[in-house]
Amino acid sequence: MTSDYTDARRKSAFAATQHEKLRALPCVSVNKQDGDNVRLIQFKDRQGERKVGIVNGKTINLIGEVRSMRELALRAIDAGNSLERQAQLLNSNTQEDYAAVLQEQRILAPLDHEDPAHCLVSGTGLTHLGSAATRDKMHQKLDDDESAMTDTMRIFKWGLDGGRPGPGKIGAQPEWFYKGDGSIVVNPGAAFPMPDFAEDAGEEPELTGLYLIDNDGQPHRLGFAIGNEFSDHVVERKNYLYLAHSKLRYCSFGPELLVGDLPTNLVGMSRIRRDGRVIWEKEFLSGQDNMCHAIENLEYHHFKYNQFLRPGDIHVHFFGTATLSFADGVRTQLGDAFEISLPDFGAPLINGIAPEATRVPIDGVRIL
């Protein structure tokens, strides 16, 4: 096991080197142009101090007076400002090299809580239409008698028929799952721990919504980020009642938080590299134009539960995908690296895979 772990560490270090791609990004001004969205990040400086910054092409403009995105958001709420406005007001104009932050793996997830128990990670599925060809096939199947459909197809049909009801109306309830608390979030550039009992280590390229509950119990959306909702698809395929088990894995999102309105049509790329070579890649679609549920409808069906409105808590919610390497017969292994990119979101999200030992053996529970 030790040699496997060392080898996996060596291979997954590939993920950090991929951030060299940032050097090719064009320089842009933080003075927002029409149609541009501000992107924010969290990271540590070389002294280990937490920082929040505005992405400015190849550099980061440091935001003063705050040490976390959550703190910045709380200040915005208290002042009655948007998150973007608050960030610009505290812009120190002190800069740091973005590529160096990524290469040295000082990047953090763009939203976290100092107490991981106060971060809820959840998600929803059967929300995306996929490609035009897939959409046509789905419509053909949905023309059949609903009583003959699988539960999966029935829920998808409910979303297709009622997931976008219009402003002020409640639409169809989506699939929903619990993934974990803040302790299962892996920073961008780091490896996903793969439990020794896992039967698969599969990527899910998704959008994530990032939220904060204010002191009055009101949820606020800070923005969106690229996400990898890492799951065990072999377990899920055995029986759909195992879905809950398959989702209890680590995840990652970031490195950047996109503030403001979400582009309606997002076209990204999901890749897997092994020993530095791409072994699989595929385009994926997201954004409202490619979803059968409105974002607002998905948000309502999450935050309608009063127990999710605890003041000060943060929420990370995965919005689903229609693209998986597992569906194309790919089986990942230790040391592989995932890369998920969306041009509107800046730098790609990259993570490796490393082994993790189970801490509690069979018969390991003690009786008091």
C-alpha positions in Angstrom: 0.0 0.0 0.0 2.9 2.4 0.8 4.4 2.0 -2.7 1.0 2.5 -4.4 0.5 5.6 -2.4 3.9 7.0 -3.2 3.3 6.2 -6.9 -0.1 7.8 -6.8 1.3 10.9 -5.2 4.0 11.2 -7.9 1.5 10.8 -10.7 -1.2 13.1 -9.2 1.5 15.9 -8.9 0.8 16.2 -12.6 -2.3 18.1 -11.7 -0.4 21.0 -10.3 1.8 21.4 -13.4 -1.3 21.7 -15.6 -1.8 25.2 -14.2 0.9 26.4 -16.5 -2.0 26.9 -18.9 -2.9 30.0 -16.9 0.1 31.8 -18.4 -1.7 31.7 -21.7 -4.8 33.5 -20.4 -5.2 37.0 -21.8 -4.8 40.0 -19.4 -8.1 41.7 -18.7 -8.9 44.7 -16.6 -10.8 44.4 -13.4 -12.8 47.4 -14.6 -15.8 45.3 -15.8 -17.0 45.7 -19.3 -20.6 45.0 -20.5 -21.2 41.3 -20.4 -18.1 40.5 -18.3 -18.4 38.9 -14.8 -16.0 39.5 -12.0 -14.3 36.3 -10.7 -13.1 35.9 -7.1 -10.8 33.4 -5.4 -9.4 32.4 -2.0 -5.8 31.4 -1.4 -2.9 31.5 1.0 0.1 33.7 0.6 3.6 32.3 1.1 3.4 33.0 4.8 0.3 30.8 5.1 -2.1 33.8 5.6 -5.5 33.5 4.0 -6.3 36.0 1.3 -9.3 36.8 -1.0 -8.7 38.3 -4.4 -10.2 39.5 -7.7 -8.9 37.7 -10.7 -7.3 40.1 -13.1 -5.9 38.1 -16.0 -2.6 36.7 -14.9 -2.6 38.4 -11.6 -4.7 38.6 -8.5 -5.8 41.9 -7.0 -5.9 41.4 -3.2 -9.0 42.4 -1.3 -8.2 44.2 1.9 -9.7 43.8 5.4 -11.1 40.3 5.0 -9.6 36.8 5.2 -12.3 34.7 3.6 -15.0 34.8 1.0 -17.6 34.2 3.7 -16.4 37.3 5.6 -16.5 39.4 2.4 -20.1 38.2 1.8 -21.2 39.0 5.3 -19.8 42.5 4.9 -21.7 42.9 1.7 -24.9 41.8 3.3 -24.4 44.2 6.3 -23.7 47.1 4.0 -26.5 46.4 1.5 -24.0 45.9 -1.3 -23.6 43.2 -4.0 -20.7 40.9 -3.6 -19.0 42.5 -6.6 -19.4 46.0 -5.2 -18.0 45.0 -1.8 -15.0 43.4 -3.5 -14.3 46.5 -5.5 -14.7 48.8 -2.5 -12.0 46.8 -0.7 -9.7 46.3 -3.7 -6.3 47.1 -2.4 -4.7 47.1 -5.9 -1.9 45.0 -4.4 -1.2 42.2 -6.8 0.0 38.6 -6.6 1.0 36.2 -9.5 -1.9 33.9 -10.2 0.1 31.1 -11.8 2.5 30.9 -8.8 -0.5 30.5 -6.5 -1.8 27.6 -8.6 1.6 25.9 -9.1 2.5 26.1 -5.4 -1.0 24.7 -4.6 -1.8 27.6 -2.4 -5.3 27.9 -3.9 -8.3 27.2 -1.7 -11.9 26.4 -2.6 -13.6 29.7 -3.3 -16.0 29.4 -0.3 -15.5 27.6 3.0 -16.4 27.8 6.7 -13.9 27.8 9.5 -16.0 25.0 11.1 -16.6 22.4 8.3 -19.8 21.2 10.1 -21.4 24.4 9.1 -21.0 23.7 5.4 -23.6 21.5 3.7 -22.6 19.9 0.4 -25.6 18.6 -1.7 -26.7 18.1 -5.2 -29.4 17.3 -7.7 -29.5 15.1 -10.8 -31.6 14.6 -13.9 -31.5 18.3 -14.6 -29.7 18.5 -17.9 -30.9 17.8 -21.4 -27.5 16.9 -22.9 -26.8 17.1 -26.6 -29.4 17.6 -29.2 -29.2 13.9 -30.2 -29.6 12.8 -26.6 -32.5 15.1 -26.2 -34.3 13.6 -29.2 -33.9 10.1 -27.9 -35.2 11.2 -24.5 -38.2 12.8 -26.0 -39.0 9.6 -28.0 -38.8 7.6 -24.8 -41.0 10.1 -22.9 -43.7 9.7 -25.5 -44.3 6.2 -24.0 -46.8 5.4 -21.3 -45.5 6.8 -18.0 -46.5 3.7 -16.1 -43.9 1.8 -18.1 -41.1 4.2 -17.4 -38.3 3.6 -14.9 -38.2 5.9 -11.9 -35.3 7.7 -13.4 -37.1 8.5 -16.7 -40.3 9.4 -14.7 -38.5 12.0 -12.6 -36.7 13.4 -15.7 -40.1 13.7 -17.4 -41.5 15.6 -14.5 -38.6 18.1 -14.7 -39.0 18.4 -18.5 -42.7 19.1 -18.1 -42.7 21.3 -15.0 -39.1 22.2 -14.0 -39.3 25.7 -15.5 -42.6 27.1 -14.4 -41.7 30.8 -14.7 -41.1 33.6 -12.1 -43.0 33.3 -8.9 -44.2 29.8 -9.5 -43.2 26.5 -7.9 -42.1 23.8 -10.4 -41.5 20.1 -10.2 -39.4 18.8 -7.4 -36.0 17.4 -8.6 -33.9 14.5 -7.4 -31.9 15.6 -4.4 -28.9 14.0 -2.5 -26.7 14.7 0.4 -22.9 14.6 -0.2 -21.3 15.6 3.0 -20.1 18.6 5.1 -17.1 20.9 4.5 -14.6 18.1 5.4 -15.2 16.4 2.1 -14.2 19.4 0.0 -10.8 19.0 -1.7 -9.0 22.1 -2.8 -8.4 22.7 -6.5 -5.1 21.1 -7.6 -5.2 18.5 -4.8 -6.0 14.7 -5.1 -9.3 13.1 -4.3 -8.9 10.5 -1.5 -10.3 7.2 -2.9 -11.6 5.0 -0.1 -10.2 1.4 -0.1 -13.8 0.1 -0.3 -14.7 2.2 -3.4 -15.4 0.4 -6.6 -15.1 3.4 -8.9 -13.5 6.9 -8.8 -15.5 8.8 -11.5 -15.7 12.5 -12.3 -18.9 14.5 -12.8 -18.3 17.9 -14.4 -20.9 20.3 -13.0 -21.9 23.8 -12.1 -22.0 24.5 -8.3 -24.1 27.2 -6.6 -22.4 28.8 -3.6 -24.6 30.2 -0.8 -24.5 31.9 2.6 -27.3 32.1 5.1 -27.5 35.6 6.7 -28.3 36.4 10.3 -32.1 36.4 9.5 -32.1 33.0 7.9 -32.2 34.4 4.4 -30.1 32.5 1.8 -27.9 34.5 -0.5 -26.3 33.2 -3.7 -22.7 34.4 -4.0 -22.2 33.0 -7.4 -21.2 29.8 -9.3 -18.1 27.7 -9.7 -16.9 24.8 -11.8 -17.4 21.6 -9.8 -16.3 17.9 -9.9 -18.9 15.9 -8.0 -16.7 12.8 -7.6 -18.8 9.7 -7.3 -18.8 5.9 -7.4 -20.7 4.9 -10.5 -20.2 1.2 -10.1 -22.0 1.2 -6.8 -24.8 3.5 -8.2 -25.3 1.2 -11.2 -25.9 -1.9 -9.1 -29.2 -0.4 -7.8 -30.6 3.1 -7.8 -31.3 2.7 -4.1 -27.5 2.8 -3.7 -27.3 6.3 -5.1 -27.0 7.7 -1.6 -23.9 5.5 -0.9 -22.3 6.4 -4.3 -22.5 10.1 -3.5 -20.6 9.9 -0.1 -17.3 10.7 -1.7 -15.1 13.8 -1.8 -15.7 16.6 -4.2 -14.0 19.8 -5.4 -15.1 23.2 -6.9 -13.4 26.3 -8.1 -10.8 27.6 -8.3 -12.8 30.8 -9.2 -16.2 32.0 -8.1 -18.1 33.7 -10.9 -20.2 36.6 -9.5 -23.4 37.8 -11.0 -25.7 36.3 -13.7 -24.9 32.9 -15.1 -24.4 32.7 -18.9 -27.4 30.8 -20.3 -25.3 28.6 -22.6 -22.1 27.1 -21.2 -19.8 24.8 -23.3 -17.0 23.2 -21.4 -14.5 20.3 -21.7 -13.9 17.4 -19.3 -10.6 15.5 -19.6 -8.8 12.6 -17.9 -5.0 12.4 -18.1 -2.9 9.4 -17.3 0.9 9.7 -17.0 0.5 13.1 -18.7 -1.5 11.8 -21.7 -5.2 12.5 -22.4 -7.0 9.2 -22.3 -10.5 10.6 -22.6 -12.1 14.0 -23.3 -15.6 15.2 -24.0 -17.5 18.4 -24.4 -20.2 19.1 -21.8 -23.1 21.6 -21.8 -24.6 23.5 -18.9 -26.4 26.8 -18.2 -30.1 27.4 -18.3 -30.4 26.7 -22.1 -29.3 23.1 -21.5 -31.3 22.4 -18.4 -34.8 21.1 -17.9 -35.0 22.8 -14.5 -34.7 26.5 -13.8 -31.9 27.3 -11.4 -34.5 29.2 -9.2 -36.6 26.1 -9.0 -33.7 24.0 -7.9 -32.8 26.6 -5.3 -36.4 26.7 -4.0 -36.6 23.0 -3.5 -33.3 23.0 -1.5 -34.0 26.0 0.7 -37.7 25.3 1.3 -36.4 23.2 4.2 -36.2 25.4 7.2 -33.4 23.2 8.7 -31.2 24.5 5.9 -31.6 28.1 7.0 -29.3 28.2 10.0 -27.7 31.7 10.2 -24.0 31.7 9.2 -24.0 28.4 7.4 -22.8 28.0 3.8 -24.1 25.7 1.2 -22.5 24.1 -1.9 -25.0 22.7 -4.3 -24.1 20.7 -7.4 -26.5 21.2 -10.3 -26.0 17.9 -12.3 -24.5 16.8 -15.6 -25.2 14.8 -18.7 -21.5 13.9 -19.4 -19.5 11.1 -17.7 -16.5 9.2 -18.8 -18.0 6.1 -17.0 -20.8 6.1 -19.6 -18.1 5.7 -22.3 -16.5 2.7 -20.6 -13.6 4.6 -19.0 -12.3 3.2 -15.7 -10.0 5.6 -13.8 -7.1 4.5 -11.6 -4.9 6.0 -8.9 -2.7 8.8 -10.2 -5.2 9.9 -13.0 -5.9 13.6 -13.2 -9.3 15.2 -14.0 -9.4 18.6 -15.7 -12.7 20.4 -16.1 -12.8 23.7 -17.9 -15.4 26.4 -18.8 -14.0 29.5 -20.5 -16.4 31.8 -18.6 -15.0 30.5 -15.3 -11.3 31.2 -15.8 -8.7 28.6 -14.8 -9.7 24.9 -15.0 -10.5 22.7 -12.1 -7.8 20.0 -11.8 -7.7 17.1 -9.3 -5.9 13.8 -9.0 -6.7 10.5 -7.2 -4.9 9.1 -4.2 -5.8 6.1 -1.9 -7.4 6.5 1.5 -7.6 3.8 4.1 -10.8 3.1 6.0 -10.4 4.1 9.6 -13.0 1.8 11.1 -12.6 -1.9 10.3 -15.4 -4.5 10.4 -16.5 -5.0 14.1 -14.6 -1.8 14.8 -17.5 -0.1 16.7 -16.9 -0.1 20.5 -19.7 -0.7 23.0 -19.7 1.6 26.0 
